[in-house]
């Protein structure tokens, strides 16, 4: 009887340890928001390009960053695909291009194509 009681006690201790360990597991990471393809969302994504390519895709005078404003949508989409695939030389654009879905890239390219 003592042996059985010891096993039951050991089982209870083990079970309580498992429940404590499960309770201490970190929460799963938050789900990311779906792509923001509204006009305001696209402007917001395009604003990320301003640090290098200037406001609305017009870099400051003397900048070596290429102008995005007024370029054809298809050209910009193709260039981003080349960066994403590592087929076009770059310093940062390889990583930046991987941060946007195909739909987001197309929307951003459309935005810049309409900038004067």
C-alpha positions in Angstrom: 0.0 0.0 0.0 2.9 2.4 0.8 4.4 1.7 -2.6 1.1 2.5 -4.4 0.7 5.7 -2.3 4.3 6.7 -3.2 3.6 6.2 -6.9 0.4 8.2 -6.8 2.2 11.0 -4.9 5.0 10.9 -7.5 2.5 11.1 -10.3 0.7 14.0 -8.7 4.0 15.9 -8.3 5.0 15.2 -11.9 1.6 16.3 -13.2 1.7 19.5 -11.2 5.2 20.2 -12.5 4.0 19.8 -16.1 1.0 22.1 -15.5 3.3 24.7 -14.0 5.7 24.4 -16.9 2.9 24.7 -19.4 1.5 27.8 -17.6 4.9 29.4 -17.9 5.2 29.0 -21.7 5.5 32.3 -23.5 2.5 33.6 -25.3 2.6 33.0 -29.1 3.8 35.9 -31.2 1.0 38.2 -32.4 -0.4 37.6 -35.8 0.7 40.3 -38.3 -1.9 42.5 -39.9 -2.9 41.8 -43.5 -1.4 43.9 -46.2 -2.7 47.5 -46.1 -3.7 48.2 -49.7 -5.9 51.1 -49.0 -4.7 54.5 -50.4 -3.6 55.6 -46.9 -1.8 52.2 -46.4 0.0 52.4 -49.7 1.1 56.0 -49.0 2.4 54.8 -45.6 4.4 51.9 -47.2 5.8 54.3 -49.8 6.9 56.7 -47.1 9.3 54.0 -46.0 11.3 54.6 -49.2 11.7 58.3 -48.4 14.8 57.9 -46.2 16.8 57.0 -49.3 14.7 57.9 -52.3 13.2 61.2 -51.0 9.7 62.3 -50.3 7.3 60.9 -52.9 10.3 59.2 -54.6 12.2 62.4 -55.4 15.6 62.2 -53.9 17.5 65.3 -52.7 19.7 67.0 -55.2 23.1 65.3 -55.3 21.8 62.0 -53.9 23.0 58.8 -55.5 19.6 57.1 -54.8 17.5 56.7 -57.9 14.4 58.7 -58.5 11.2 56.6 -58.1 8.7 59.3 -59.0 7.2 59.0 -62.5 8.8 55.7 -63.4 6.7 53.0 -65.0 4.9 50.7 -62.6 6.1 47.6 -64.5 9.7 48.8 -64.4 9.6 49.3 -60.6 7.9 45.9 -60.0 10.6 44.3 -62.2 13.4 46.0 -60.3 12.0 45.0 -56.9 11.7 41.3 -58.2 15.4 41.5 -59.2 16.4 42.7 -55.8 14.3 40.1 -54.1 15.9 37.3 -56.2 19.4 38.8 -55.6 19.9 39.4 -59.4 20.4 43.2 -59.0 23.3 44.7 -57.0 22.3 46.6 -53.9 23.3 47.4 -50.4 20.0 47.3 -48.6 17.3 46.6 -51.2 17.8 42.8 -51.2 16.4 42.7 -47.7 13.9 45.6 -48.0 12.4 44.0 -51.1 11.7 40.7 -49.2 9.6 42.7 -46.7 6.7 43.3 -49.2 4.3 41.0 -50.8 3.8 41.0 -54.6 0.5 42.9 -54.1 2.2 45.5 -51.8 5.1 45.9 -54.3 2.7 46.5 -57.1 0.7 49.0 -55.1 3.8 50.9 -54.1 5.0 50.9 -57.7 1.6 52.2 -58.9 1.9 55.0 -56.3 5.3 56.1 -57.4 4.4 55.9 -61.1 1.8 58.5 -60.5 4.1 61.0 -58.7 5.2 63.9 -60.8 
